[in-house]
Amino acid sequence: MTAAPASAGTRPEAPEIAVPRHVAIIMDGNGRWANARGLPRSAGHRAGAEAARKALRAAGEAGVECLTLYAFSSENWRRPKTEIADLTALLKFYVKKELNDLHREGIKLVILGDHTAFEPDVAKMVDDAVAKTAGNRRMILAIALNYGARAELVGATRRLAEQVAAGQLRPEEIDEARIDGTLDTHGLPPLDLLLRTSGEQRLSNFLLWQAAYAELLFVDTLWPDFDEAVMQAALAEYARRERRYGGL
């Protein structure tokens, strides 16, 4: 059967392009980017902060509801103290510099992990930023700080066990929805796309529960070189994929 031609003066509607509601990024490659240029690793982290700004802007323009960035893992404490100090200083600088813009643009800041492990002034600064943006609704920026997926699952399990022990919850009431609502990501859209830069192909203890049916994408781009074009290419790749969730 031949489709009827469009009426004069009208154009056929463009097909709707699938846009992920929630994109998470493992930002990898700052050190290699700096080493390739004969620069200290701190320079790579500073360039990476600029890449985060570009990623957020591109995601927002594409209609992504939530962008989650893996900024500091629970394993990163093993790094040299000087690098941890540089990362902490960069976090403070980023929050001070970007907070007003995030708030003005209607972006809600959410923290995954235990940020209270940082110095008290850093933790308070993060708490204040979260409180200031709590009412924003245009988009969510989730930052994983001192985050590890295994620790997240252990914490959720303990909280549920405490509820059972207190008689507030029956074991048979524990299901996927109950666990999901106990994780750090409760209230965020389901994870649709998990992206890692720098060519490495592993999850590195990031969003293990949430990634169960997420699309995974590994790109060779080092994180400081990540820009709007890389984000757009990632979203286009997502749109080409067919998600079956175990079905046909």
N, C-alpha and C positions, 0 to 999 in steps of 0.2 A: 504494500500500500504506500502510495506516495503522499508525503506530508503536504498539507495545504500551504500555499505560499502565504507569506505575511501580508497583511493588509497594507495598502499604499500608505506611505508616510510613517509606518511603524517598523521597528526592528525586532527580530527575535531576541528573547531574553538570553543573556549569557549564562552558561551553565554555572551552578553554584560550586565554588571551590571549597573543599573541606579545610577548615582552619582548626588547629588543635586548641582546645580551651586552656590547656596547661602544658607548658614547655619547661623542662628542667635541663640545666647545662652543667656538665663537669668542666670547669674552666682550666684546661691543662696546657702547659707549654710556656709559661712565663719565663722559667729559668733557661730553657733552651733558646728562646727568642733573645734573651739578654746575652747569653754566651756567644751566640752566633755573631753578635755585634760588638763583642769585647766590652760589654757593660756589666755592672754588678747586677745580681738577681733583683735587687730592689727596683732597678729601672724597669725590669720586666713586670714586676707587680704594679708599678705606677701605670705602665702602658696597658696592663690588663684592666685596671680600673676604668680607663677610657673606653676599652672595648665593652665593658659591662654597660656603660652609658649608651653606646650604640646599639647593643643588643636589646636593651629595654625599649629604646625608641622604636626600633624596627618591629619588635613584637607588638607594641601598642598600636602602631599604625596598621598592622596586619589584622588586628582584632583578637589577639591572644588575651585571654582573661587573666592568666597568672603566669609569671615567669619566676622560676626558682633557680637560684645560683648557688653552687657549692663553693663557698668562700673560704671555709676553714674547717677541716675535718678533725675528728677527735684524735687521729693519728698524727696530725701536723705538729703536735707538741714535741714530737721526736726531732724536729728540725733544730738547727743551731739557734741559740738564744738570740743572736743578732738578727736572724731572719724573722723570728717570731716578733721581735720588737719592731722591725720594719713593717710587718703585716698589721700589727696592732696600731701603729701610727697611721698607716694608710687607711685603716678602718675609721679611725677618729676623723681624719681629714675628709674622707668621703662623706661621712654622715653630716659633718658640719657644712660641707660645701653643697651637698645635693638635697638636704632635707627640705628646704623651703621650696625648691623646684618640684620635688616629689609631691609635696602637699598641695602646691598650687595646681598641679596637673591631675589631682584627684587619685593619686596612687597610694594604696594602703601598704604599709610595711609590716611584714610578718617575719618572725625569727623562728627557725627550726634549730633544735639542739639546745645545749646549756650554755648560754652566753655569760652566765654569772661566773664562769671559770676565769674570765678575763679580769683585769684590774677593776676595782670598784667604780672608778670614774668612767671607764669604758662601758661597763655594764649599765650604769645609770644613763649614759648618753643614749645607748640603744633603747633602754626602757622609755625614755622621754620621746624618742623618735617614733616608737611604736604607738605610744599614747597619742601623740599629735596627729598621726595619720589614721587613727582607728576608724574614724567615720567616713573615710574616703571610699568611693564605690566604683570608680572608672576602671581600675586595674589593680592587681595585687603583685607586689614584688616580695617574694619570700627569699630570705638570705639564710643559708645553712651555716651556722657558726658553732664551732666545737660540736659538730654533728657526726654521728655514726649510726648507720641503719641498724646494726646489731644492738647497740645500746638503746636505741629507740624502741626496738621490739622487746628487749628485756624490761625496760621501764614500763611499757604498756602491760606486759604480763604481770609484773609485780602489782600494778595498780588494780588490775582485775582480780588478782589473788587476794589482795587486801579487802576488796569489796565482798568477795565470797566468804572470807573469814569473818567479816563483820555481819554477815547475814543479809547484806544489801543486794546480793546477786546470787542466783543459782547457777551451778556449773553448766547446766544445759542451756542457759540463756546466753552463753558466750558463743557468738558466731562471727562471721567475717565482718558484718556491719559493726558489731560491738568493738572488735579489735580496731577496725579502721577509725572509729570515732575516738579511740584512746591514743592514737598516734599523734606526733607533732603536727602532721598535715591535716588534722581534722578541720573541716570547714573550707578546705581548698577544693577546687575542681579535681576530678580524677586525672591522674597523669596520662597524657596522650603521647608525648614525644620526649624522649630522653636523649640528649645529644652530648657527645664528648669530642673535644678538640684535640689536636696534636697527633692523631693517628693511633693512639693507644686504644685498645679494645677490651676494656674491663669496666666494671661498675664501681670499684673501689669503695665498697661499703656505703653506697649512696642510694637511698630510696628503694631498698630491696623489695619491700612489700608492695609499694606503690607501682613499681615497674613491672609487675606480673604480666600485664597485657599492654604495656606501653610499646610504642614503636621505638626501636633503638637505631641511632644514627651516629656513625663514627666518621669524622672528617679530619683530613690531614692538616688543616689550618691551625697554626699555633694561636693560642688565645689572644695575644696582643694584636694579631692581624685580623681578628674577627670583626666584621663590619656588617652593614646593612645588606650588602650583596650576599654574604655567606648565610645570613639569617633567611633571606628570601629564598635562596636555593634550598635550604633545609626545609622550609615550609612547603616548597613546591614538591620536594621528594615525599614529604608526608602525605600530601594531597594525592600522589600517584598510588599510594599503597592501599590495599584492601584489607580492612580489619574484620576478622571473622570471630574473634573471641572463642575459638575452639569449635565453631560451627562450620558449615559448608558455605 
